[in-house]
Amino acid sequence: MWQWLREGRALWIGIVGGIVLVLYGIIPTLQPAVFTFGRVYAAYGGVFIVLSLLWGWKIDGKTPDTFDLIGGLICLIGVAVIMYWPHGA
């Protein structure tokens, strides 16, 4: 969507971006019921951060620096803790 609206790219890029955003909203609802909304939403936030870095690198040509990579790794570790660490009742 950013590329289409802000950078003047082709309409089809905006359409693909819109589809991706819709899927991003639907996919969390397909997770097992054992995962609460808050945990799923928090975990997807961490994944979104990493995917944003990858998008910037591959699509926008902005190579992530060491601190971007460290931050992304911290986010993924956080996702693992939120989703898979044993939680109390």
mmCIF file as gemmi writes it, N, C-alpha and C atoms, coordinates in Angstrom:
data_model
loop_
_atom_site.group_PDB
_atom_site.id
_atom_site.type_symbol
_atom_site.label_atom_id
_atom_site.label_alt_id
_atom_site.label_comp_id
_atom_site.label_asym_id
_atom_site.label_entity_id
_atom_site.label_seq_id
_atom_site.pdbx_PDB_ins_code
_atom_site.Cartn_x
_atom_site.Cartn_y
_atom_site.Cartn_z
_atom_site.occupancy
_atom_site.B_iso_or_equiv
_atom_site.pdbx_formal_charge
_atom_site.auth_seq_id
_atom_site.auth_asym_id
_atom_site.pdbx_PDB_model_num
ATOM 1 N N . MET Axp A 1 ? 0.818 -1.181 0 1 0 ? 1 A 1
ATOM 2 C CA . MET Axp A 1 ? 0 0 0 1 0 ? 1 A 1
ATOM 3 C C . MET Axp A 1 ? 0.874 1.262 0 1 0 ? 1 A 1
ATOM 4 N N . TRP Axp A 2 ? 1.923 1.247 0.78 1 0 ? 2 A 1
ATOM 5 C CA . TRP Axp A 2 ? 2.826 2.401 0.871 1 0 ? 2 A 1
ATOM 6 C C . TRP Axp A 2 ? 3.398 2.734 -0.505 1 0 ? 2 A 1
ATOM 7 N N . GLN Axp A 3 ? 3.87 1.708 -1.18 1 0 ? 3 A 1
ATOM 8 C CA . GLN Axp A 3 ? 4.471 1.924 -2.488 1 0 ? 3 A 1
ATOM 9 C C . GLN Axp A 3 ? 3.471 2.563 -3.453 1 0 ? 3 A 1
ATOM 10 N N . TRP Axp A 4 ? 2.24 2.099 -3.421 1 0 ? 4 A 1
ATOM 11 C CA . TRP Axp A 4 ? 1.212 2.606 -4.33 1 0 ? 4 A 1
ATOM 12 C C . TRP Axp A 4 ? 0.797 4.03 -3.959 1 0 ? 4 A 1
ATOM 13 N N . LEU Axp A 5 ? 0.48 4.257 -2.676 1 0 ? 5 A 1
ATOM 14 C CA . LEU Axp A 5 ? -0.047 5.554 -2.266 1 0 ? 5 A 1
ATOM 15 C C . LEU Axp A 5 ? 1.023 6.636 -2.117 1 0 ? 5 A 1
ATOM 16 N N . ARG Axp A 6 ? 2.192 6.252 -1.613 1 0 ? 6 A 1
ATOM 17 C CA . ARG Axp A 6 ? 3.202 7.266 -1.316 1 0 ? 6 A 1
ATOM 18 C C . ARG Axp A 6 ? 4.281 7.389 -2.384 1 0 ? 6 A 1
ATOM 19 N N . GLU Axp A 7 ? 4.534 6.3 -3.082 1 0 ? 7 A 1
ATOM 20 C CA . GLU Axp A 7 ? 5.633 6.289 -4.044 1 0 ? 7 A 1
ATOM 21 C C . GLU Axp A 7 ? 5.151 6.305 -5.495 1 0 ? 7 A 1
ATOM 22 N N . GLY Axp A 8 ? 3.829 6.321 -5.7 1 0 ? 8 A 1
ATOM 23 C CA . GLY Axp A 8 ? 3.288 6.402 -7.053 1 0 ? 8 A 1
ATOM 24 C C . GLY Axp A 8 ? 3.45 5.148 -7.883 1 0 ? 8 A 1
ATOM 25 N N . ARG Axp A 9 ? 3.574 4.007 -7.229 1 0 ? 9 A 1
ATOM 26 C CA . ARG Axp A 9 ? 3.703 2.753 -7.977 1 0 ? 9 A 1
ATOM 27 C C . ARG Axp A 9 ? 2.363 2.335 -8.562 1 0 ? 9 A 1
ATOM 28 N N . ALA Axp A 10 ? 2.377 1.267 -9.329 1 0 ? 10 A 1
ATOM 29 C CA . ALA Axp A 10 ? 1.198 0.796 -10.061 1 0 ? 10 A 1
ATOM 30 C C . ALA Axp A 10 ? 0.068 0.373 -9.12 1 0 ? 10 A 1
ATOM 31 N N . LEU Axp A 11 ? -1.161 0.49 -9.629 1 0 ? 11 A 1
ATOM 32 C CA . LEU Axp A 11 ? -2.352 0.111 -8.868 1 0 ? 11 A 1
ATOM 33 C C . LEU Axp A 11 ? -2.293 -1.343 -8.414 1 0 ? 11 A 1
ATOM 34 N N . TRP Axp A 12 ? -1.766 -2.235 -9.255 1 0 ? 12 A 1
ATOM 35 C CA . TRP Axp A 12 ? -1.74 -3.645 -8.892 1 0 ? 12 A 1
ATOM 36 C C . TRP Axp A 12 ? -0.912 -3.865 -7.621 1 0 ? 12 A 1
ATOM 37 N N . ILE Axp A 13 ? 0.086 -3.046 -7.384 1 0 ? 13 A 1
ATOM 38 C CA . ILE Axp A 13 ? 0.873 -3.166 -6.152 1 0 ? 13 A 1
ATOM 39 C C . ILE Axp A 13 ? 0 -2.792 -4.953 1 0 ? 13 A 1
ATOM 40 N N . GLY Axp A 14 ? -0.835 -1.779 -5.102 1 0 ? 14 A 1
ATOM 41 C CA . GLY Axp A 14 ? -1.771 -1.419 -4.039 1 0 ? 14 A 1
ATOM 42 C C . GLY Axp A 14 ? -2.776 -2.517 -3.774 1 0 ? 14 A 1
ATOM 43 N N . ILE Axp A 15 ? -3.252 -3.164 -4.823 1 0 ? 15 A 1
ATOM 44 C CA . ILE Axp A 15 ? -4.212 -4.262 -4.668 1 0 ? 15 A 1
ATOM 45 C C . ILE Axp A 15 ? -3.563 -5.43 -3.933 1 0 ? 15 A 1
ATOM 46 N N . VAL Axp A 16 ? -2.353 -5.792 -4.337 1 0 ? 16 A 1
ATOM 47 C CA . VAL Axp A 16 ? -1.634 -6.876 -3.646 1 0 ? 16 A 1
ATOM 48 C C . VAL Axp A 16 ? -1.414 -6.498 -2.182 1 0 ? 16 A 1
ATOM 49 N N . GLY Axp A 17 ? -1.028 -5.253 -1.938 1 0 ? 17 A 1
ATOM 50 C CA . GLY Axp A 17 ? -0.841 -4.8 -0.561 1 0 ? 17 A 1
ATOM 51 C C . GLY Axp A 17 ? -2.117 -4.899 0.248 1 0 ? 17 A 1
ATOM 52 N N . GLY Axp A 18 ? -3.243 -4.536 -0.349 1 0 ? 18 A 1
ATOM 53 C CA . GLY Axp A 18 ? -4.528 -4.65 0.335 1 0 ? 18 A 1
ATOM 54 C C . GLY Axp A 18 ? -4.879 -6.091 0.664 1 0 ? 18 A 1
ATOM 55 N N . ILE Axp A 19 ? -4.619 -6.989 -0.269 1 0 ? 19 A 1
ATOM 56 C CA . ILE Axp A 19 ? -4.881 -8.418 -0.035 1 0 ? 19 A 1
ATOM 57 C C . ILE Axp A 19 ? -4.017 -8.933 1.11 1 0 ? 19 A 1
ATOM 58 N N . VAL Axp A 20 ? -2.756 -8.544 1.118 1 0 ? 20 A 1
ATOM 59 C CA . VAL Axp A 20 ? -1.849 -8.973 2.187 1 0 ? 20 A 1
ATOM 60 C C . VAL Axp A 20 ? -2.344 -8.46 3.538 1 0 ? 20 A 1
ATOM 61 N N . LEU Axp A 21 ? -2.796 -7.219 3.586 1 0 ? 21 A 1
ATOM 62 C CA . LEU Axp A 21 ? -3.302 -6.667 4.848 1 0 ? 21 A 1
ATOM 63 C C . LEU Axp A 21 ? -4.544 -7.408 5.324 1 0 ? 21 A 1
ATOM 64 N N . VAL Axp A 22 ? -5.435 -7.753 4.394 1 0 ? 22 A 1
ATOM 65 C CA . VAL Axp A 22 ? -6.622 -8.516 4.774 1 0 ? 22 A 1
ATOM 66 C C . VAL Axp A 22 ? -6.214 -9.885 5.311 1 0 ? 22 A 1
ATOM 67 N N . LEU Axp A 23 ? -5.312 -10.558 4.624 1 0 ? 23 A 1
ATOM 68 C CA . LEU Axp A 23 ? -4.841 -11.861 5.1 1 0 ? 23 A 1
ATOM 69 C C . LEU Axp A 23 ? -4.173 -11.739 6.465 1 0 ? 23 A 1
ATOM 70 N N . TYR Axp A 24 ? -3.429 -10.668 6.653 1 0 ? 24 A 1
ATOM 71 C CA . TYR Axp A 24 ? -2.768 -10.44 7.937 1 0 ? 24 A 1
ATOM 72 C C . TYR Axp A 24 ? -3.799 -10.304 9.059 1 0 ? 24 A 1
ATOM 73 N N . GLY Axp A 25 ? -4.975 -9.797 8.744 1 0 ? 25 A 1
ATOM 74 C CA . GLY Axp A 25 ? -6.033 -9.694 9.742 1 0 ? 25 A 1
ATOM 75 C C . GLY Axp A 25 ? -6.782 -10.996 9.952 1 0 ? 25 A 1
ATOM 76 N N . ILE Axp A 26 ? -6.83 -11.847 8.934 1 0 ? 26 A 1
ATOM 77 C CA . ILE Axp A 26 ? -7.584 -13.102 9.02 1 0 ? 26 A 1
ATOM 78 C C . ILE Axp A 26 ? -6.76 -14.225 9.635 1 0 ? 26 A 1
ATOM 79 N N . ILE Axp A 27 ? -5.501 -14.333 9.263 1 0 ? 27 A 1
ATOM 80 C CA . ILE Axp A 27 ? -4.674 -15.464 9.693 1 0 ? 27 A 1
ATOM 81 C C . ILE Axp A 27 ? -4.642 -15.646 11.208 1 0 ? 27 A 1
ATOM 82 N N . PRO Axp A 28 ? -4.547 -14.592 12.02 1 0 ? 28 A 1
ATOM 83 C CA . PRO Axp A 28 ? -4.537 -14.815 13.467 1 0 ? 28 A 1
ATOM 84 C C . PRO Axp A 28 ? -5.794 -15.513 13.988 1 0 ? 28 A 1
ATOM 85 N N . THR Axp A 29 ? -6.93 -15.324 13.319 1 0 ? 29 A 1
ATOM 86 C CA . THR Axp A 29 ? -8.157 -15.964 13.79 1 0 ? 29 A 1
ATOM 87 C C . THR Axp A 29 ? -8.142 -17.472 13.541 1 0 ? 29 A 1
ATOM 88 N N . LEU Axp A 30 ? -7.226 -17.941 12.733 1 0 ? 30 A 1
ATOM 89 C CA . LEU Axp A 30 ? -7.154 -19.375 12.41 1 0 ? 30 A 1
ATOM 90 C C . LEU Axp A 30 ? -6.242 -20.14 13.357 1 0 ? 30 A 1
ATOM 91 N N . GLN Axp A 31 ? -5.679 -19.461 14.342 1 0 ? 31 A 1
ATOM 92 C CA . GLN Axp A 31 ? -4.776 -20.118 15.282 1 0 ? 31 A 1
ATOM 93 C C . GLN Axp A 31 ? -5.571 -20.991 16.244 1 0 ? 31 A 1
ATOM 94 N N . PRO Axp A 32 ? -4.917 -22.013 16.821 1 0 ? 32 A 1
ATOM 95 C CA . PRO Axp A 32 ? -5.622 -22.88 17.778 1 0 ? 32 A 1
ATOM 96 C C . PRO Axp A 32 ? -6.238 -22.076 18.929 1 0 ? 32 A 1
ATOM 97 N N . ALA Axp A 33 ? -7.375 -22.536 19.432 1 0 ? 33 A 1
ATOM 98 C CA . ALA Axp A 33 ? -8.107 -21.827 20.484 1 0 ? 33 A 1
ATOM 99 C C . ALA Axp A 33 ? -7.305 -21.698 21.774 1 0 ? 33 A 1
ATOM 100 N N . VAL Axp A 34 ? -6.295 -22.542 21.957 1 0 ? 34 A 1
ATOM 101 C CA . VAL Axp A 34 ? -5.483 -22.48 23.168 1 0 ? 34 A 1
ATOM 102 C C . VAL Axp A 34 ? -4.72 -21.156 23.255 1 0 ? 34 A 1
ATOM 103 N N . PHE Axp A 35 ? -4.48 -20.518 22.114 1 0 ? 35 A 1
ATOM 104 C CA . PHE Axp A 35 ? -3.801 -19.226 22.099 1 0 ? 35 A 1
ATOM 105 C C . PHE Axp A 35 ? -4.854 -18.12 22.211 1 0 ? 35 A 1
ATOM 106 N N . THR Axp A 36 ? -4.731 -17.281 23.209 1 0 ? 36 A 1
ATOM 107 C CA . THR Axp A 36 ? -5.679 -16.18 23.38 1 0 ? 36 A 1
ATOM 108 C C . THR Axp A 36 ? -5.39 -15.085 22.361 1 0 ? 36 A 1
ATOM 109 N N . PHE Axp A 37 ? -6.377 -14.226 22.158 1 0 ? 37 A 1
ATOM 110 C CA . PHE Axp A 37 ? -6.233 -13.142 21.186 1 0 ? 37 A 1
ATOM 111 C C . PHE Axp A 37 ? -5.017 -12.282 21.504 1 0 ? 37 A 1
ATOM 112 N N . GLY Axp A 38 ? -4.84 -11.934 22.757 1 0 ? 38 A 1
ATOM 113 C CA . GLY Axp A 38 ? -3.725 -11.065 23.14 1 0 ? 38 A 1
ATOM 114 C C . GLY Axp A 38 ? -2.376 -11.666 22.791 1 0 ? 38 A 1
ATOM 115 N N . ARG Axp A 39 ? -2.216 -12.946 23.037 1 0 ? 39 A 1
ATOM 116 C CA . ARG Axp A 39 ? -0.948 -13.618 22.719 1 0 ? 39 A 1
ATOM 117 C C . ARG Axp A 39 ? -0.731 -13.698 21.209 1 0 ? 39 A 1
ATOM 118 N N . VAL Axp A 40 ? -1.766 -14.063 20.493 1 0 ? 40 A 1
ATOM 119 C CA . VAL Axp A 40 ? -1.64 -14.164 19.04 1 0 ? 40 A 1
ATOM 120 C C . VAL Axp A 40 ? -1.321 -12.792 18.452 1 0 ? 40 A 1
ATOM 121 N N . TYR Axp A 41 ? -2.032 -11.769 18.913 1 0 ? 41 A 1
ATOM 122 C CA . TYR Axp A 41 ? -1.824 -10.42 18.396 1 0 ? 41 A 1
ATOM 123 C C . TYR Axp A 41 ? -0.414 -9.929 18.703 1 0 ? 41 A 1
ATOM 124 N N . ALA Axp A 42 ? 0.064 -10.189 19.916 1 0 ? 42 A 1
ATOM 125 C CA . ALA Axp A 42 ? 1.42 -9.786 20.29 1 0 ? 42 A 1
ATOM 126 C C . ALA Axp A 42 ? 2.457 -10.53 19.452 1 0 ? 42 A 1
ATOM 127 N N . ALA Axp A 43 ? 2.246 -11.816 19.246 1 0 ? 43 A 1
ATOM 128 C CA . ALA Axp A 43 ? 3.192 -12.604 18.457 1 0 ? 43 A 1
ATOM 129 C C . ALA Axp A 43 ? 3.215 -12.13 17.006 1 0 ? 43 A 1
ATOM 130 N N . TYR Axp A 44 ? 2.055 -11.849 16.447 1 0 ? 44 A 1
ATOM 131 C CA . TYR Axp A 44 ? 2.028 -11.366 15.074 1 0 ? 44 A 1
ATOM 132 C C . TYR Axp A 44 ? 2.683 -9.994 14.954 1 0 ? 44 A 1
ATOM 133 N N . GLY Axp A 45 ? 2.614 -9.212 16.017 1 0 ? 45 A 1
ATOM 134 C CA . GLY Axp A 45 ? 3.322 -7.933 16.02 1 0 ? 45 A 1
ATOM 135 C C . GLY Axp A 45 ? 4.814 -8.126 15.855 1 0 ? 45 A 1
ATOM 136 N N . GLY Axp A 46 ? 5.363 -9.11 16.576 1 0 ? 46 A 1
ATOM 137 C CA . GLY Axp A 46 ? 6.795 -9.418 16.452 1 0 ? 46 A 1
ATOM 138 C C . GLY Axp A 46 ? 7.142 -9.913 15.062 1 0 ? 46 A 1
ATOM 139 N N . VAL Axp A 47 ? 6.298 -10.768 14.507 1 0 ? 47 A 1
ATOM 140 C CA . VAL Axp A 47 ? 6.532 -11.283 13.162 1 0 ? 47 A 1
ATOM 141 C C . VAL Axp A 47 ? 6.429 -10.135 12.151 1 0 ? 47 A 1
ATOM 142 N N . PHE Axp A 48 ? 5.478 -9.221 12.362 1 0 ? 48 A 1
ATOM 143 C CA . PHE Axp A 48 ? 5.324 -8.079 11.467 1 0 ? 48 A 1
ATOM 144 C C . PHE Axp A 48 ? 6.587 -7.227 11.432 1 0 ? 48 A 1
ATOM 145 N N . ILE Axp A 49 ? 7.204 -7.045 12.588 1 0 ? 49 A 1
ATOM 146 C CA . ILE Axp A 49 ? 8.446 -6.265 12.644 1 0 ? 49 A 1
ATOM 147 C C . ILE Axp A 49 ? 9.517 -6.903 11.766 1 0 ? 49 A 1
ATOM 148 N N . VAL Axp A 50 ? 9.689 -8.2 11.894 1 0 ? 50 A 1
ATOM 149 C CA . VAL Axp A 50 ? 10.715 -8.898 11.11 1 0 ? 50 A 1
ATOM 150 C C . VAL Axp A 50 ? 10.369 -8.86 9.618 1 0 ? 50 A 1
ATOM 151 N N . LEU Axp A 51 ? 9.103 -9.077 9.284 1 0 ? 51 A 1
ATOM 152 C CA . LEU Axp A 51 ? 8.706 -9.024 7.879 1 0 ? 51 A 1
ATOM 153 C C . LEU Axp A 51 ? 8.881 -7.62 7.306 1 0 ? 51 A 1
ATOM 154 N N . SER Axp A 52 ? 8.681 -6.602 8.129 1 0 ? 52 A 1
ATOM 155 C CA . SER Axp A 52 ? 8.905 -5.229 7.677 1 0 ? 52 A 1
ATOM 156 C C . SER Axp A 52 ? 10.368 -4.996 7.323 1 0 ? 52 A 1
ATOM 157 N N . LEU Axp A 53 ? 11.263 -5.532 8.139 1 0 ? 53 A 1
ATOM 158 C CA . LEU Axp A 53 ? 12.693 -5.417 7.839 1 0 ? 53 A 1
ATOM 159 C C . LEU Axp A 53 ? 13.033 -6.141 6.54 1 0 ? 53 A 1
ATOM 160 N N . LEU Axp A 54 ? 12.464 -7.338 6.361 1 0 ? 54 A 1
ATOM 161 C CA . LEU Axp A 54 ? 12.717 -8.099 5.134 1 0 ? 54 A 1
ATOM 162 C C . LEU Axp A 54 ? 12.141 -7.378 3.916 1 0 ? 54 A 1
ATOM 163 N N . TRP Axp A 55 ? 10.956 -6.802 4.06 1 0 ? 55 A 1
ATOM 164 C CA . TRP Axp A 55 ? 10.348 -6.048 2.968 1 0 ? 55 A 1
ATOM 165 C C . TRP Axp A 55 ? 11.245 -4.874 2.587 1 0 ? 55 A 1
ATOM 166 N N . GLY Axp A 56 ? 11.673 -4.125 3.592 1 0 ? 56 A 1
ATOM 167 C CA . GLY Axp A 56 ? 12.539 -2.981 3.329 1 0 ? 56 A 1
ATOM 168 C C . GLY Axp A 56 ? 13.815 -3.381 2.613 1 0 ? 56 A 1
ATOM 169 N N . TRP Axp A 57 ? 14.322 -4.541 2.964 1 0 ? 57 A 1
ATOM 170 C CA . TRP Axp A 57 ? 15.566 -5.031 2.37 1 0 ? 57 A 1
ATOM 171 C C . TRP Axp A 57 ? 15.344 -5.48 0.932 1 0 ? 57 A 1
ATOM 172 N N . LYS Axp A 58 ? 14.364 -6.35 0.724 1 0 ? 58 A 1
ATOM 173 C CA . LYS Axp A 58 ? 14.168 -6.965 -0.59 1 0 ? 58 A 1
ATOM 174 C C . LYS Axp A 58 ? 13.4 -6.086 -1.568 1 0 ? 58 A 1
ATOM 175 N N . ILE Axp A 59 ? 12.429 -5.328 -1.092 1 0 ? 59 A 1
ATOM 176 C CA . ILE Axp A 59 ? 11.588 -4.54 -1.987 1 0 ? 59 A 1
ATOM 177 C C . ILE Axp A 59 ? 12.09 -3.101 -2.1 1 0 ? 59 A 1
ATOM 178 N N . ASP Axp A 60 ? 12.414 -2.487 -0.965 1 0 ? 60 A 1
ATOM 179 C CA . ASP Axp A 60 ? 12.828 -1.086 -0.971 1 0 ? 60 A 1
ATOM 180 C C . ASP Axp A 60 ? 14.339 -0.894 -1.093 1 0 ? 60 A 1
ATOM 181 N N . GLY Axp A 61 ? 15.092 -1.982 -1.008 1 0 ? 61 A 1
ATOM 182 C CA . GLY Axp A 61 ? 16.539 -1.899 -1.151 1 0 ? 61 A 1
ATOM 183 C C . GLY Axp A 61 ? 17.261 -1.26 0.026 1 0 ? 61 A 1
ATOM 184 N N . LYS Axp A 62 ? 16.63 -1.275 1.209 1 0 ? 62 A 1
ATOM 185 C CA . LYS Axp A 62 ? 17.242 -0.721 2.417 1 0 ? 62 A 1
ATOM 186 C C . LYS Axp A 62 ? 17.808 -1.861 3.257 1 0 ? 62 A 1
ATOM 187 N N . THR Axp A 63 ? 19.096 -2.066 3.148 1 0 ? 63 A 1
ATOM 188 C CA . THR Axp A 63 ? 19.738 -3.176 3.848 1 0 ? 63 A 1
ATOM 189 C C . THR Axp A 63 ? 19.694 -2.952 5.356 1 0 ? 63 A 1
ATOM 190 N N . PRO Axp A 64 ? 19.187 -3.931 6.111 1 0 ? 64 A 1
ATOM 191 C CA . PRO Axp A 64 ? 19.156 -3.777 7.565 1 0 ? 64 A 1
ATOM 192 C C . PRO Axp A 64 ? 20.581 -3.788 8.131 1 0 ? 64 A 1
ATOM 193 N N . ASP Axp A 65 ? 20.795 -2.95 9.145 1 0 ? 65 A 1
ATOM 194 C CA . ASP Axp A 65 ? 22.114 -2.942 9.774 1 0 ? 65 A 1
ATOM 195 C C . ASP Axp A 65 ? 22.13 -3.929 10.938 1 0 ? 65 A 1
ATOM 196 N N . THR Axp A 66 ? 23.239 -3.997 11.618 1 0 ? 66 A 1
ATOM 197 C CA . THR Axp A 66 ? 23.413 -4.952 12.723 1 0 ? 66 A 1
ATOM 198 C C . THR Axp A 66 ? 22.333 -4.778 13.775 1 0 ? 66 A 1
ATOM 199 N N . PHE Axp A 67 ? 22.008 -3.531 14.114 1 0 ? 67 A 1
ATOM 200 C CA . PHE Axp A 67 ? 21.022 -3.293 15.162 1 0 ? 67 A 1
ATOM 201 C C . PHE Axp A 67 ? 19.614 -3.656 14.717 1 0 ? 67 A 1
ATOM 202 N N . ASP Axp A 68 ? 19.306 -3.504 13.427 1 0 ? 68 A 1
ATOM 203 C CA . ASP Axp A 68 ? 18.03 -3.98 12.899 1 0 ? 68 A 1
ATOM 204 C C . ASP Axp A 68 ? 17.928 -5.492 13.068 1 0 ? 68 A 1
ATOM 205 N N . LEU Axp A 69 ? 19.004 -6.184 12.732 1 0 ? 69 A 1
ATOM 206 C CA . LEU Axp A 69 ? 19.005 -7.652 12.832 1 0 ? 69 A 1
ATOM 207 C C . LEU Axp A 69 ? 18.907 -8.115 14.28 1 0 ? 69 A 1
ATOM 208 N N . ILE Axp A 70 ? 19.629 -7.451 15.164 1 0 ? 70 A 1
ATOM 209 C CA . ILE Axp A 70 ? 19.545 -7.799 16.591 1 0 ? 70 A 1
ATOM 210 C C . ILE Axp A 70 ? 18.133 -7.547 17.104 1 0 ? 70 A 1
ATOM 211 N N . GLY Axp A 71 ? 17.564 -6.391 16.753 1 0 ? 71 A 1
ATOM 212 C CA . GLY Axp A 71 ? 16.196 -6.085 17.17 1 0 ? 71 A 1
ATOM 213 C C . GLY Axp A 71 ? 15.192 -7.093 16.643 1 0 ? 71 A 1
ATOM 214 N N . GLY Axp A 72 ? 15.338 -7.502 15.38 1 0 ? 72 A 1
ATOM 215 C CA . GLY Axp A 72 ? 14.457 -8.518 14.814 1 0 ? 72 A 1
ATOM 216 C C . GLY Axp A 72 ? 14.578 -9.846 15.537 1 0 ? 72 A 1
ATOM 217 N N . LEU Axp A 73 ? 15.806 -10.226 15.88 1 0 ? 73 A 1
ATOM 218 C CA . LEU Axp A 73 ? 16.017 -11.47 16.626 1 0 ? 73 A 1
ATOM 219 C C . LEU Axp A 73 ? 15.375 -11.391 18.008 1 0 ? 73 A 1
ATOM 220 N N . ILE Axp A 74 ? 15.521 -10.251 18.676 1 0 ? 74 A 1
ATOM 221 C CA . ILE Axp A 74 ? 14.879 -10.067 19.981 1 0 ? 74 A 1
ATOM 222 C C . ILE Axp A 74 ? 13.366 -10.216 19.849 1 0 ? 74 A 1
ATOM 223 N N . CYS Axp A 75 ? 12.804 -9.647 18.781 1 0 ? 75 A 1
ATOM 224 C CA . CYS Axp A 75 ? 11.358 -9.768 18.552 1 0 ? 75 A 1
ATOM 225 C C . CYS Axp A 75 ? 10.939 -11.221 18.377 1 0 ? 75 A 1
ATOM 226 N N . LEU Axp A 76 ? 11.706 -11.974 17.602 1 0 ? 76 A 1
ATOM 227 C CA . LEU Axp A 76 ? 11.364 -13.386 17.392 1 0 ? 76 A 1
ATOM 228 C C . LEU Axp A 76 ? 11.502 -14.203 18.674 1 0 ? 76 A 1
ATOM 229 N N . ILE Axp A 77 ? 12.485 -13.874 19.476 1 0 ? 77 A 1
ATOM 230 C CA . ILE Axp A 77 ? 12.61 -14.537 20.78 1 0 ? 77 A 1
ATOM 231 C C . ILE Axp A 77 ? 11.39 -14.193 21.633 1 0 ? 77 A 1
ATOM 232 N N . GLY Axp A 78 ? 10.971 -12.931 21.604 1 0 ? 78 A 1
ATOM 233 C CA . GLY Axp A 78 ? 9.772 -12.526 22.328 1 0 ? 78 A 1
ATOM 234 C C . GLY Axp A 78 ? 8.531 -13.268 21.849 1 0 ? 78 A 1
ATOM 235 N N . VAL Axp A 79 ? 8.407 -13.443 20.547 1 0 ? 79 A 1
ATOM 236 C CA . VAL Axp A 79 ? 7.285 -14.206 19.995 1 0 ? 79 A 1
ATOM 237 C C . VAL Axp A 79 ? 7.292 -15.628 20.545 1 0 ? 79 A 1
ATOM 238 N N . ALA Axp A 80 ? 8.451 -16.262 20.562 1 0 ? 80 A 1
ATOM 239 C CA . ALA Axp A 80 ? 8.555 -17.636 21.067 1 0 ? 80 A 1
ATOM 240 C C . ALA Axp A 80 ? 8.167 -17.703 22.541 1 0 ? 80 A 1
ATOM 241 N N . VAL Axp A 81 ? 8.61 -16.742 23.325 1 0 ? 81 A 1
ATOM 242 C CA . VAL Axp A 81 ? 8.271 -16.718 24.749 1 0 ? 81 A 1
ATOM 243 C C . VAL Axp A 81 ? 6.759 -16.543 24.923 1 0 ? 81 A 1
ATOM 244 N N . ILE Axp A 82 ? 6.191 -15.582 24.208 1 0 ? 82 A 1
ATOM 245 C CA . ILE Axp A 82 ? 4.753 -15.315 24.339 1 0 ? 82 A 1
ATOM 246 C C . ILE Axp A 82 ? 3.925 -16.537 23.933 1 0 ? 82 A 1
ATOM 247 N N . MET Axp A 83 ? 4.284 -17.169 22.846 1 0 ? 83 A 1
ATOM 248 C CA . MET Axp A 83 ? 3.458 -18.254 22.319 1 0 ? 83 A 1
ATOM 249 C C . MET Axp A 83 ? 3.703 -19.61 22.974 1 0 ? 83 A 1
ATOM 250 N N . TYR Axp A 84 ? 4.948 -19.886 23.362 1 0 ? 84 A 1
ATOM 251 C CA . TYR Axp A 84 ? 5.251 -21.27 23.739 1 0 ? 84 A 1
ATOM 252 C C . TYR Axp A 84 ? 5.755 -21.452 25.155 1 0 ? 84 A 1
ATOM 253 N N . TRP Axp A 85 ? 6.035 -20.378 25.887 1 0 ? 85 A 1
ATOM 254 C CA . TRP Axp A 85 ? 6.445 -20.536 27.283 1 0 ? 85 A 1
ATOM 255 C C . TRP Axp A 85 ? 5.226 -21.002 28.071 1 0 ? 85 A 1
ATOM 256 N N . PRO Axp A 86 ? 5.416 -21.939 28.981 1 0 ? 86 A 1
ATOM 257 C CA . PRO Axp A 86 ? 4.259 -22.402 29.758 1 0 ? 86 A 1
ATOM 258 C C . PRO Axp A 86 ? 3.62 -21.241 30.543 1 0 ? 86 A 1
ATOM 259 N N . HIS Axp A 87 ? 2.327 -21.071 30.375 1 0 ? 87 A 1
ATOM 260 C CA . HIS Axp A 87 ? 1.589 -20.019 31.057 1 0 ? 87 A 1
ATOM 261 C C . HIS Axp A 87 ? 0.712 -20.641 32.124 1 0 ? 87 A 1
ATOM 262 N N . GLY Axp A 88 ? 0.496 -19.903 33.195 1 0 ? 88 A 1
ATOM 263 C CA . GLY Axp A 88 ? -0.432 -20.363 34.239 1 0 ? 88 A 1
ATOM 264 C C . GLY Axp A 88 ? -1.861 -20.241 33.763 1 0 ? 88 A 1
ATOM 265 N N . ALA Axp A 89 ? -2.769 -20.657 34.578 1 0 ? 89 A 1
ATOM 266 C CA . ALA Axp A 89 ? -4.203 -20.619 34.239 1 0 ? 89 A 1
ATOM 267 C C . ALA Axp A 89 ? -4.665 -19.245 34.11 1 0 ? 89 A 1
